[in-house]
């Protein structure tokens, strides 16, 4: 019996061993499967993260673009609103147009003492103050001919006034808008004219520089008339030539039309009338084709009493007329000066006097205010002011 049971026990032991080994391998397989799933769970979100980051970046970029576009739209609407509002503002407040025409509040160069013309290199110049009307005071500079430079040193106002009675002719210079009688290009012209043997008398209209008063076309013209009478009261038979530049040409033709004694009129960079000049000015480009341009922008000028009608005045002026204009003038277009000449030349009032138009080629670069640089200017003035016979030149 014992022999027969031993093999059975051994067989049971082998089966148990085999069973234990098979259960171990199954457990190992289960462990491996669990680790694989865990690894997949761990690696899954990491793989998805780049896609999420890319989407978030795109959303931020789109958000920024949208924000920029909204800001641009706001700016565009503001500019458009301002563009449309300005014409209505000017129409409702015509005084704005007057200020833009006179620009008397623009004082350049800054920080100069108009009481001391010597600071601008005019050592033979005296500063005066005249009073055309009550509550109106205007500052005047009188530069004597350069040949008197040494004699003028340290002299007082009385000496300068007496000097006007000398045999040297006098030029009354009427400057344009903006700045003062001490403007750089104006000072350089005084020096040129002084070197040619002329007295030069210039002044700031009421409201310009250190002159007291409120600007207006009537006031500017009256100031010029007052200074002219002041000169004539001291100059005797000496000729007095009127020289106007830019807006000053409007004052000059207003003045000469009212004078009985007219020696000669020189217009530098002139226009026909203020409406045509305003329409041709570079500042008007953005509104030139605006509906109702004349009604919005030009009519307020006229309603403010500003005309400066050179084209009408020259029909009533009887004296020699010289027009100087640069072809590259960006402020007063050359064609306006040419047009003014074409109106004046055949006018009956000029039939006994010479009318001359002198253009300056654009290559010279004289633009609006540098004609004084021309080496031909002394010859032009000498020939024009030295002749008295009737003549029309082109």
BELLINGI-V993016 format. One record per pair of residues at least 4 apart in sequence whose ideal C-beta (glycine too) atoms are under 8 Angstrom apart, sorted by the first residue. I is the first residue (numbers start at 1). GAP is how many residues later the second one is. D is the distance in whole Angstrom. If there is no record, write none. Layout:
i=I gap=GAP d=D
i=I gap=GAP d=D
//
This chain:
i=1 gap=4 d=7
i=2 gap=4 d=7
i=4 gap=4 d=7
i=5 gap=4 d=6
i=6 gap=4 d=6
i=7 gap=4 d=6
i=8 gap=4 d=7
i=9 gap=4 d=6
i=10 gap=4 d=6
i=11 gap=4 d=6
i=12 gap=4 d=6
i=13 gap=4 d=6
i=14 gap=4 d=6
i=15 gap=4 d=6
i=16 gap=4 d=6
i=17 gap=4 d=6
i=18 gap=4 d=6
i=19 gap=4 d=6
i=20 gap=4 d=6
i=21 gap=4 d=7
i=22 gap=4 d=7
i=23 gap=4 d=6
i=24 gap=4 d=6
i=25 gap=4 d=6
i=26 gap=4 d=7
i=27 gap=4 d=6
i=28 gap=4 d=6
i=29 gap=4 d=6
i=30 gap=4 d=6
i=31 gap=4 d=6
i=32 gap=4 d=6
i=33 gap=4 d=7
i=34 gap=4 d=6
i=35 gap=4 d=6
i=36 gap=4 d=6
i=37 gap=4 d=6
i=38 gap=4 d=6
i=39 gap=4 d=6
i=40 gap=4 d=6
i=42 gap=4 d=7
i=43 gap=4 d=6
i=44 gap=4 d=7
i=45 gap=4 d=6
i=48 gap=4 d=6
i=49 gap=4 d=6
i=50 gap=4 d=6
i=51 gap=4 d=7
i=52 gap=4 d=6
i=53 gap=4 d=6
i=54 gap=4 d=6
i=55 gap=4 d=6
i=56 gap=4 d=6
i=57 gap=4 d=6
i=58 gap=4 d=6
i=59 gap=4 d=6
i=60 gap=4 d=6
i=61 gap=4 d=6
i=62 gap=4 d=6
i=63 gap=4 d=6
i=64 gap=4 d=6
i=65 gap=4 d=6
i=66 gap=4 d=6
i=67 gap=4 d=6
i=68 gap=4 d=6
i=69 gap=4 d=6
i=70 gap=4 d=7
i=71 gap=4 d=6
i=72 gap=4 d=6
i=73 gap=4 d=6
i=74 gap=4 d=6
i=75 gap=4 d=6
i=76 gap=4 d=6
i=77 gap=4 d=6
i=78 gap=4 d=6
i=79 gap=4 d=6
i=80 gap=4 d=6
i=81 gap=4 d=6
i=82 gap=4 d=6
i=83 gap=203 d=8
i=84 gap=4 d=7
i=85 gap=4 d=6
i=86 gap=4 d=6
i=86 gap=201 d=8
i=87 gap=4 d=6
i=87 gap=200 d=7
i=87 gap=203 d=6
i=87 gap=205 d=7
i=87 gap=209 d=4
i=87 gap=210 d=7
i=88 gap=4 d=6
i=88 gap=208 d=7
i=89 gap=4 d=6
i=89 gap=7 d=7
i=90 gap=4 d=7
i=90 gap=6 d=5
i=90 gap=7 d=6
i=90 gap=206 d=6
i=90 gap=207 d=6
i=90 gap=210 d=6
i=91 gap=204 d=7
i=91 gap=205 d=5
i=91 gap=208 d=8
i=91 gap=209 d=6
i=94 gap=4 d=7
i=94 gap=206 d=4
i=94 gap=207 d=8
i=94 gap=209 d=5
i=94 gap=210 d=5
i=95 gap=4 d=6
i=95 gap=209 d=7
i=96 gap=4 d=6
i=96 gap=204 d=8
i=97 gap=4 d=6
i=97 gap=181 d=8
i=97 gap=200 d=7
i=97 gap=203 d=5
i=97 gap=204 d=5
i=97 gap=207 d=6
i=97 gap=209 d=8
i=98 gap=4 d=6
i=98 gap=117 d=7
i=98 gap=118 d=8
i=98 gap=203 d=7
i=98 gap=206 d=5
i=98 gap=208 d=6
i=99 gap=4 d=7
i=99 gap=5 d=8
i=99 gap=6 d=7
i=100 gap=183 d=8
i=101 gap=76 d=7
i=101 gap=146 d=7
i=101 gap=173 d=7
i=101 gap=177 d=7
i=101 gap=200 d=7
i=101 gap=205 d=6
i=102 gap=75 d=5
i=102 gap=105 d=7
i=102 gap=113 d=5
i=102 gap=145 d=8
i=103 gap=74 d=5
i=103 gap=75 d=4
i=104 gap=73 d=7
i=104 gap=74 d=7
i=104 gap=101 d=7
i=104 gap=103 d=5
i=104 gap=104 d=5
i=104 gap=111 d=5
i=106 gap=72 d=4
i=106 gap=73 d=7
i=107 gap=72 d=7
i=107 gap=73 d=6
i=107 gap=102 d=7
i=108 gap=70 d=7
i=108 gap=71 d=5
i=108 gap=72 d=8
i=108 gap=75 d=7
i=109 gap=70 d=8
i=109 gap=73 d=7
i=109 gap=74 d=7
i=109 gap=75 d=6
i=112 gap=7 d=6
i=112 gap=8 d=7
i=112 gap=68 d=8
i=112 gap=70 d=5
i=113 gap=6 d=6
i=114 gap=13 d=7
i=114 gap=25 d=6
i=114 gap=66 d=6
i=114 gap=67 d=7
i=114 gap=68 d=6
i=114 gap=90 d=8
i=114 gap=95 d=5
i=114 gap=96 d=5
i=115 gap=12 d=5
i=115 gap=24 d=8
i=115 gap=95 d=8
i=116 gap=11 d=7
i=117 gap=5 d=4
i=117 gap=8 d=4
i=117 gap=9 d=8
i=117 gap=10 d=6
i=117 gap=24 d=5
i=117 gap=26 d=8
i=117 gap=65 d=7
i=118 gap=4 d=6
i=118 gap=5 d=5
i=118 gap=7 d=7
i=120 gap=62 d=6
i=120 gap=67 d=5
i=121 gap=66 d=7
i=121 gap=70 d=7
i=122 gap=19 d=7
i=122 gap=21 d=6
i=122 gap=65 d=7
i=122 gap=68 d=7
i=122 gap=69 d=7
i=123 gap=26 d=7
i=123 gap=29 d=7
i=123 gap=30 d=7
i=124 gap=19 d=6
i=124 gap=20 d=5
i=124 gap=22 d=7
i=124 gap=24 d=6
i=124 gap=25 d=5
i=124 gap=28 d=4
i=124 gap=29 d=8
i=124 gap=70 d=7
i=125 gap=16 d=5
i=125 gap=17 d=7
i=125 gap=18 d=4
i=125 gap=19 d=8
i=125 gap=65 d=8
i=126 gap=15 d=7
i=126 gap=16 d=5
i=126 gap=26 d=8
i=126 gap=29 d=7
i=126 gap=30 d=8
i=126 gap=31 d=6
i=126 gap=34 d=4
i=127 gap=12 d=7
i=127 gap=13 d=7
i=127 gap=14 d=6
i=128 gap=11 d=7
i=128 gap=12 d=4
i=128 gap=13 d=8
i=128 gap=14 d=7
i=128 gap=29 d=6
i=128 gap=32 d=8
i=129 gap=8 d=6
i=129 gap=9 d=7
i=129 gap=10 d=6
i=129 gap=11 d=7
i=130 gap=7 d=7
i=130 gap=8 d=5
i=130 gap=10 d=6
i=130 gap=73 d=7
i=130 gap=96 d=6
i=130 gap=97 d=7
i=130 gap=100 d=6
i=131 gap=5 d=6
i=131 gap=6 d=5
i=131 gap=7 d=8
i=132 gap=4 d=5
i=132 gap=6 d=6
i=132 gap=74 d=8
i=132 gap=90 d=6
i=132 gap=91 d=5
i=132 gap=93 d=8
i=132 gap=94 d=4
i=132 gap=95 d=8
i=133 gap=80 d=8
i=133 gap=89 d=7
i=135 gap=77 d=7
i=135 gap=78 d=7
i=136 gap=70 d=5
i=136 gap=75 d=8
i=136 gap=76 d=6
i=136 gap=77 d=4
i=136 gap=83 d=7
i=136 gap=87 d=8
i=137 gap=74 d=6
i=137 gap=75 d=4
i=137 gap=76 d=7
i=138 gap=65 d=5
i=138 gap=66 d=6
i=138 gap=67 d=7
i=138 gap=68 d=6
i=138 gap=73 d=4
i=138 gap=74 d=8
i=138 gap=75 d=8
i=138 gap=85 d=5
i=138 gap=88 d=8
i=138 gap=89 d=7
i=139 gap=42 d=7
i=139 gap=64 d=6
i=139 gap=65 d=5
i=139 gap=70 d=6
i=139 gap=71 d=5
i=139 gap=72 d=5
i=140 gap=41 d=8
i=140 gap=61 d=7
i=140 gap=62 d=7
i=140 gap=63 d=4
i=140 gap=87 d=7
i=141 gap=40 d=5
i=141 gap=49 d=8
i=141 gap=59 d=8
i=141 gap=60 d=7
i=141 gap=61 d=5
i=141 gap=62 d=7
i=142 gap=18 d=5
i=142 gap=19 d=8
i=142 gap=22 d=8
i=142 gap=57 d=7
i=142 gap=58 d=7
i=142 gap=59 d=5
i=143 gap=47 d=5
i=143 gap=50 d=8
i=143 gap=51 d=5
i=143 gap=56 d=7
i=143 gap=57 d=4
i=143 gap=58 d=8
i=143 gap=59 d=8
i=144 gap=4 d=5
i=144 gap=5 d=8
i=144 gap=8 d=5
i=144 gap=16 d=7
i=144 gap=19 d=5
i=144 gap=24 d=8
i=144 gap=50 d=7
i=144 gap=55 d=6
i=145 gap=23 d=5
i=145 gap=49 d=6
i=145 gap=52 d=5
i=145 gap=53 d=6
i=145 gap=54 d=6
i=146 gap=45 d=8
i=146 gap=48 d=5
i=146 gap=49 d=5
i=146 gap=51 d=8
i=147 gap=50 d=7
i=148 gap=4 d=5
i=148 gap=15 d=7
i=149 gap=4 d=8
i=151 gap=4 d=7
i=152 gap=7 d=8
i=152 gap=8 d=8
i=155 gap=4 d=4
i=155 gap=5 d=6
i=156 gap=4 d=8
i=157 gap=4 d=6
i=158 gap=4 d=6
i=159 gap=4 d=6
i=160 gap=4 d=8
i=161 gap=73 d=5
i=162 gap=72 d=8
i=163 gap=36 d=7
i=164 gap=6 d=6
i=164 gap=35 d=6
i=164 gap=67 d=6
i=164 gap=70 d=4
i=164 gap=71 d=4
i=164 gap=74 d=7
i=165 gap=69 d=6
i=165 gap=70 d=6
i=165 gap=71 d=5
i=165 gap=73 d=7
i=166 gap=33 d=8
i=166 gap=72 d=7
i=167 gap=71 d=7
i=168 gap=29 d=6
i=168 gap=30 d=6
i=168 gap=31 d=6
i=168 gap=70 d=7
i=169 gap=28 d=8
i=169 gap=29 d=6
i=169 gap=30 d=7
i=169 gap=69 d=6
i=169 gap=70 d=5
i=169 gap=71 d=7
i=169 gap=72 d=7
i=169 gap=94 d=8
i=169 gap=216 d=7
i=170 gap=28 d=7
i=170 gap=29 d=4
i=170 gap=30 d=8
i=170 gap=31 d=6
i=170 gap=61 d=6
i=170 gap=65 d=6
i=170 gap=68 d=6
i=170 gap=69 d=7
i=170 gap=70 d=5
i=170 gap=71 d=7
i=171 gap=22 d=6
i=171 gap=27 d=5
i=171 gap=28 d=7
i=171 gap=29 d=5
i=171 gap=30 d=7
i=171 gap=69 d=8
i=171 gap=70 d=5
i=171 gap=71 d=8
i=171 gap=72 d=5
i=171 gap=95 d=8
i=172 gap=29 d=5
i=172 gap=30 d=7
i=172 gap=52 d=7
i=172 gap=55 d=7
i=172 gap=56 d=6
i=172 gap=59 d=6
i=172 gap=68 d=6
i=172 gap=69 d=7
i=172 gap=70 d=5
i=172 gap=71 d=7
i=173 gap=13 d=7
i=173 gap=16 d=7
i=173 gap=17 d=7
i=173 gap=20 d=8
i=173 gap=27 d=6
i=173 gap=28 d=7
i=173 gap=29 d=4
i=173 gap=70 d=5
i=173 gap=71 d=8
i=173 gap=72 d=8
i=173 gap=75 d=8
i=174 gap=28 d=8
i=174 gap=50 d=6
i=174 gap=68 d=7
i=174 gap=69 d=7
i=174 gap=70 d=4
i=174 gap=71 d=7
i=174 gap=74 d=4
i=174 gap=75 d=8
i=174 gap=77 d=5
i=174 gap=78 d=5
i=174 gap=81 d=8
i=175 gap=4 d=7
i=175 gap=6 d=6
i=175 gap=8 d=7
i=175 gap=11 d=6
i=175 gap=27 d=7
i=175 gap=29 d=8
i=175 gap=70 d=6
i=175 gap=71 d=8
i=175 gap=73 d=5
i=176 gap=69 d=5
i=176 gap=70 d=3
i=176 gap=71 d=4
i=176 gap=72 d=5
i=176 gap=93 d=8
i=176 gap=193 d=8
i=177 gap=69 d=7
i=177 gap=70 d=4
i=179 gap=4 d=4
i=179 gap=7 d=7
i=179 gap=29 d=8
i=180 gap=24 d=5
i=180 gap=28 d=6
i=180 gap=29 d=4
i=180 gap=30 d=8
i=181 gap=5 d=6
i=181 gap=21 d=5
i=181 gap=22 d=6
i=181 gap=23 d=5
i=181 gap=27 d=8
i=181 gap=28 d=6
i=182 gap=4 d=7
i=182 gap=5 d=6
i=182 gap=27 d=7
i=183 gap=4 d=7
i=184 gap=4 d=7
i=185 gap=4 d=7
i=185 gap=184 d=4
i=185 gap=185 d=6
i=185 gap=187 d=7
i=186 gap=4 d=7
i=186 gap=16 d=7
i=186 gap=59 d=8
i=187 gap=4 d=7
i=188 gap=4 d=7
i=188 gap=184 d=5
i=188 gap=185 d=8
i=189 gap=4 d=6
i=189 gap=183 d=4
i=190 gap=4 d=6
i=190 gap=10 d=5
i=190 gap=12 d=7
i=191 gap=4 d=6
i=192 gap=4 d=7
i=192 gap=180 d=5
i=192 gap=185 d=7
i=192 gap=186 d=8
i=193 gap=5 d=5
i=193 gap=7 d=5
i=194 gap=4 d=6
i=194 gap=5 d=8
i=194 gap=6 d=6
i=196 gap=182 d=6
i=196 gap=185 d=7
i=196 gap=186 d=8
i=198 gap=43 d=8
i=201 gap=26 d=7
i=201 gap=30 d=6
i=203 gap=8 d=7
i=203 gap=20 d=7
i=203 gap=24 d=6
i=204 gap=4 d=4
i=204 gap=5 d=4
i=204 gap=6 d=7
i=204 gap=7 d=4
i=205 gap=6 d=6
i=205 gap=8 d=8
i=205 gap=10 d=6
i=205 gap=14 d=7
i=205 gap=15 d=4
i=205 gap=18 d=5
i=205 gap=19 d=8
i=205 gap=46 d=8
i=206 gap=5 d=5
i=206 gap=6 d=7
i=206 gap=7 d=3
i=206 gap=8 d=7
i=206 gap=9 d=6
i=206 gap=13 d=5
i=206 gap=14 d=7
i=206 gap=17 d=6
i=207 gap=4 d=7
i=207 gap=5 d=8
i=207 gap=6 d=5
i=207 gap=7 d=6
i=207 gap=8 d=4
i=207 gap=12 d=8
i=208 gap=7 d=7
i=211 gap=12 d=8
i=213 gap=6 d=6
i=214 gap=5 d=7
i=215 gap=4 d=6
i=215 gap=5 d=7
i=216 gap=4 d=7
i=216 gap=89 d=7
i=216 gap=90 d=8
i=217 gap=4 d=6
i=217 gap=33 d=7
i=217 gap=34 d=8
i=217 gap=37 d=7
i=217 gap=88 d=6
i=217 gap=89 d=5
i=217 gap=90 d=7
i=217 gap=91 d=6
i=218 gap=4 d=6
i=218 gap=87 d=7
i=219 gap=4 d=6
i=220 gap=4 d=7
i=220 gap=31 d=5
i=221 gap=4 d=6
i=221 gap=30 d=6
i=221 gap=33 d=4
i=221 gap=34 d=6
i=221 gap=37 d=8
i=222 gap=4 d=6
i=223 gap=4 d=7
i=224 gap=4 d=6
i=224 gap=27 d=5
i=224 gap=28 d=8
i=224 gap=30 d=8
i=224 gap=31 d=5
i=225 gap=4 d=6
i=225 gap=30 d=6
i=225 gap=33 d=7
i=225 gap=34 d=8
i=226 gap=4 d=6
i=227 gap=4 d=6
i=228 gap=4 d=6
i=228 gap=12 d=7
i=228 gap=14 d=8
i=228 gap=27 d=7
i=228 gap=31 d=7
i=229 gap=4 d=6
i=230 gap=4 d=7
i=231 gap=4 d=5
i=231 gap=9 d=6
i=232 gap=8 d=7
i=232 gap=29 d=7
i=235 gap=5 d=6
i=239 gap=24 d=4
i=239 gap=25 d=7
i=239 gap=146 d=8
i=240 gap=21 d=8
i=240 gap=23 d=6
i=241 gap=22 d=6
i=241 gap=23 d=5
i=241 gap=24 d=8
i=241 gap=25 d=6
i=241 gap=144 d=7
i=242 gap=10 d=5
i=242 gap=13 d=6
i=242 gap=14 d=6
i=242 gap=20 d=8
i=242 gap=21 d=8
i=242 gap=22 d=7
i=242 gap=23 d=5
i=242 gap=24 d=7
i=243 gap=9 d=7
i=243 gap=23 d=4
i=243 gap=25 d=7
i=244 gap=4 d=4
i=244 gap=5 d=4
i=244 gap=6 d=7
i=244 gap=7 d=6
i=244 gap=8 d=3
i=244 gap=9 d=7
i=244 gap=21 d=8
i=244 gap=22 d=7
i=244 gap=23 d=6
i=244 gap=24 d=7
i=244 gap=26 d=7
i=245 gap=4 d=7
i=245 gap=23 d=4
i=245 gap=24 d=6
i=245 gap=124 d=7
i=246 gap=22 d=7
i=246 gap=23 d=5
i=246 gap=24 d=8
i=246 gap=85 d=7
i=246 gap=86 d=6
i=246 gap=122 d=7
i=246 gap=123 d=8
i=247 gap=4 d=7
i=247 gap=61 d=7
i=248 gap=4 d=6
i=249 gap=4 d=6
i=249 gap=18 d=4
i=249 gap=19 d=7
i=249 gap=20 d=7
i=249 gap=21 d=4
i=249 gap=22 d=7
i=249 gap=59 d=8
i=249 gap=61 d=6
i=250 gap=4 d=6
i=250 gap=21 d=8
i=250 gap=24 d=7
i=250 gap=57 d=8
i=250 gap=58 d=3
i=250 gap=59 d=8
i=250 gap=60 d=6
i=251 gap=4 d=6
i=251 gap=57 d=8
i=252 gap=4 d=6
i=252 gap=13 d=6
i=252 gap=15 d=6
i=253 gap=4 d=6
i=253 gap=12 d=7
i=253 gap=14 d=7
i=253 gap=55 d=8
i=253 gap=56 d=8
i=253 gap=57 d=5
i=253 gap=60 d=4
i=253 gap=61 d=6
i=253 gap=64 d=7
i=254 gap=4 d=7
i=254 gap=54 d=7
i=254 gap=59 d=6
i=255 gap=4 d=6
i=256 gap=6 d=6
i=256 gap=9 d=5
i=256 gap=57 d=8
i=256 gap=61 d=5
i=256 gap=63 d=7
i=257 gap=56 d=5
i=257 gap=59 d=5
i=257 gap=60 d=6
i=262 gap=55 d=7
i=262 gap=56 d=7
i=262 gap=57 d=4
i=263 gap=56 d=7
i=263 gap=57 d=8
i=264 gap=55 d=6
i=264 gap=56 d=4
i=264 gap=57 d=8
i=264 gap=58 d=7
i=264 gap=120 d=7
i=264 gap=121 d=6
i=265 gap=52 d=7
i=265 gap=54 d=6
i=265 gap=55 d=7
i=265 gap=56 d=5
i=265 gap=57 d=7
i=266 gap=55 d=8
i=266 gap=56 d=5
i=266 gap=58 d=7
i=266 gap=118 d=8
i=267 gap=43 d=7
i=267 gap=54 d=7
i=267 gap=55 d=7
i=267 gap=56 d=5
i=267 gap=57 d=7
i=267 gap=70 d=8
i=267 gap=73 d=7
i=268 gap=56 d=5
i=268 gap=57 d=8
i=268 gap=103 d=6
i=269 gap=55 d=7
i=269 gap=56 d=6
i=269 gap=57 d=7
i=269 gap=60 d=6
i=269 gap=62 d=7
i=269 gap=63 d=5
i=269 gap=68 d=7
i=269 gap=99 d=6
i=269 gap=100 d=7
i=269 gap=102 d=8
i=270 gap=40 d=6
i=270 gap=53 d=6
i=270 gap=55 d=7
i=270 gap=62 d=7
i=270 gap=66 d=7
i=270 gap=67 d=5
i=270 gap=70 d=5
i=271 gap=5 d=6
i=271 gap=6 d=4
i=271 gap=9 d=8
i=271 gap=37 d=8
i=271 gap=39 d=6
i=271 gap=61 d=5
i=271 gap=65 d=5
i=271 gap=66 d=7
i=271 gap=69 d=7
i=272 gap=4 d=5
i=272 gap=5 d=7
i=272 gap=38 d=6
i=272 gap=39 d=4
i=272 gap=64 d=5
i=272 gap=67 d=5
i=272 gap=68 d=5
i=272 gap=71 d=7
i=273 gap=4 d=7
i=273 gap=34 d=6
i=273 gap=35 d=6
i=273 gap=36 d=5
i=273 gap=37 d=6
i=273 gap=38 d=5
i=273 gap=39 d=7
i=274 gap=4 d=6
i=274 gap=27 d=6
i=274 gap=32 d=6
i=274 gap=33 d=6
i=274 gap=34 d=4
i=274 gap=35 d=8
i=275 gap=4 d=6
i=275 gap=19 d=8
i=275 gap=23 d=5
i=275 gap=26 d=7
i=275 gap=27 d=7
i=275 gap=32 d=8
i=276 gap=4 d=6
i=276 gap=60 d=6
i=277 gap=4 d=6
i=277 gap=31 d=8
i=277 gap=55 d=6
i=277 gap=59 d=7
i=278 gap=6 d=6
i=278 gap=19 d=7
i=278 gap=20 d=6
i=278 gap=23 d=6
i=279 gap=5 d=6
i=279 gap=9 d=7
i=279 gap=14 d=8
i=279 gap=19 d=7
i=280 gap=4 d=7
i=280 gap=52 d=8
i=280 gap=53 d=5
i=280 gap=56 d=6
i=281 gap=50 d=7
i=282 gap=48 d=6
i=282 gap=49 d=7
i=284 gap=4 d=5
i=284 gap=9 d=8
i=284 gap=13 d=7
i=287 gap=6 d=6
i=287 gap=9 d=8
i=287 gap=10 d=6
i=288 gap=5 d=6
i=289 gap=4 d=7
i=290 gap=6 d=7
i=292 gap=4 d=5
i=293 gap=4 d=6
i=293 gap=5 d=7
i=294 gap=4 d=5
i=294 gap=5 d=6
i=295 gap=4 d=5
i=296 gap=4 d=8
i=297 gap=4 d=7
i=298 gap=4 d=7
i=299 gap=4 d=6
i=300 gap=4 d=6
i=301 gap=5 d=5
i=302 gap=4 d=7
i=302 gap=5 d=7
i=309 gap=4 d=6
i=310 gap=4 d=6
i=310 gap=30 d=6
i=311 gap=4 d=8
i=311 gap=28 d=8
i=311 gap=29 d=6
i=311 gap=32 d=5
i=312 gap=4 d=8
i=313 gap=4 d=6
i=314 gap=7 d=7
i=314 gap=26 d=7
i=314 gap=29 d=6
i=314 gap=30 d=4
i=314 gap=33 d=6
i=314 gap=35 d=8
i=314 gap=36 d=8
i=315 gap=28 d=7
i=315 gap=29 d=8
i=315 gap=32 d=5
i=315 gap=33 d=8
i=315 gap=34 d=6
i=316 gap=33 d=6
i=317 gap=4 d=7
i=317 gap=27 d=8
i=317 gap=32 d=6
i=317 gap=33 d=7
i=318 gap=31 d=5
i=318 gap=32 d=7
i=318 gap=34 d=7
i=318 gap=35 d=6
i=319 gap=34 d=6
i=320 gap=33 d=5
i=320 gap=34 d=5
i=320 gap=35 d=8
i=320 gap=36 d=8
i=320 gap=64 d=7
i=320 gap=65 d=8
i=320 gap=68 d=8
i=321 gap=23 d=6
i=321 gap=29 d=7
i=321 gap=32 d=7
i=321 gap=33 d=8
i=321 gap=34 d=5
i=321 gap=35 d=7
i=322 gap=34 d=5
i=322 gap=36 d=7
i=322 gap=58 d=8
i=322 gap=62 d=5
i=323 gap=14 d=6
i=323 gap=17 d=7
i=323 gap=18 d=5
i=323 gap=21 d=8
i=323 gap=32 d=8
i=323 gap=33 d=7
i=323 gap=34 d=5
i=323 gap=35 d=7
i=324 gap=34 d=5
i=324 gap=36 d=7
i=324 gap=47 d=5
i=324 gap=56 d=8
i=325 gap=4 d=6
i=325 gap=7 d=8
i=325 gap=9 d=6
i=325 gap=12 d=3
i=325 gap=13 d=7
i=325 gap=32 d=8
i=325 gap=33 d=8
i=325 gap=34 d=6
i=325 gap=35 d=7
i=326 gap=8 d=7
i=326 gap=33 d=8
i=326 gap=34 d=4
i=326 gap=36 d=7
i=326 gap=38 d=7
i=326 gap=40 d=4
i=326 gap=41 d=6
i=326 gap=42 d=7
i=326 gap=44 d=8
i=326 gap=45 d=6
i=327 gap=7 d=5
i=327 gap=32 d=6
i=327 gap=33 d=7
i=327 gap=34 d=6
i=327 gap=35 d=4
i=328 gap=6 d=8
i=328 gap=34 d=4
i=328 gap=36 d=8
i=328 gap=37 d=7
i=328 gap=38 d=7
i=328 gap=39 d=5
i=329 gap=4 d=7
i=329 gap=5 d=6
i=329 gap=8 d=8
i=329 gap=38 d=6
i=329 gap=39 d=5
i=330 gap=37 d=6
i=330 gap=38 d=6
i=331 gap=36 d=8
i=331 gap=37 d=4
i=332 gap=4 d=6
i=332 gap=5 d=7
i=332 gap=36 d=7
i=333 gap=4 d=8
i=334 gap=4 d=6
i=334 gap=25 d=7
i=335 gap=4 d=6
i=336 gap=4 d=6
i=337 gap=4 d=7
i=337 gap=20 d=7
i=338 gap=4 d=6
i=338 gap=19 d=7
i=338 gap=21 d=8
i=339 gap=4 d=7
i=340 gap=4 d=6
i=341 gap=4 d=6
i=341 gap=14 d=7
i=341 gap=16 d=4
i=342 gap=4 d=8
i=343 gap=4 d=7
i=344 gap=6 d=6
i=344 gap=11 d=5
i=345 gap=5 d=7
i=345 gap=10 d=5
i=345 gap=12 d=8
i=345 gap=47 d=5
i=347 gap=4 d=8
i=350 gap=5 d=5
i=351 gap=39 d=7
i=352 gap=38 d=5
i=353 gap=37 d=6
i=354 gap=30 d=8
i=354 gap=33 d=7
i=354 gap=35 d=7
i=354 gap=36 d=6
i=354 gap=37 d=4
i=354 gap=38 d=7
i=354 gap=39 d=7
i=355 gap=37 d=5
i=355 gap=38 d=8
i=356 gap=28 d=6
i=356 gap=35 d=7
i=356 gap=36 d=8
i=356 gap=37 d=4
i=357 gap=36 d=7
i=357 gap=37 d=6
i=358 gap=22 d=6
i=360 gap=4 d=5
i=360 gap=6 d=5
i=360 gap=11 d=6
i=360 gap=14 d=6
i=364 gap=10 d=7
i=365 gap=5 d=7
i=366 gap=4 d=4
i=366 gap=5 d=5
i=366 gap=7 d=6
i=366 gap=8 d=7
i=371 gap=6 d=7
i=372 gap=5 d=7
i=374 gap=6 d=8
i=376 gap=4 d=6
i=377 gap=4 d=6
i=378 gap=4 d=6
i=379 gap=4 d=6
i=380 gap=4 d=6
i=381 gap=4 d=6
i=382 gap=4 d=5
i=383 gap=4 d=6
i=387 gap=4 d=7
//
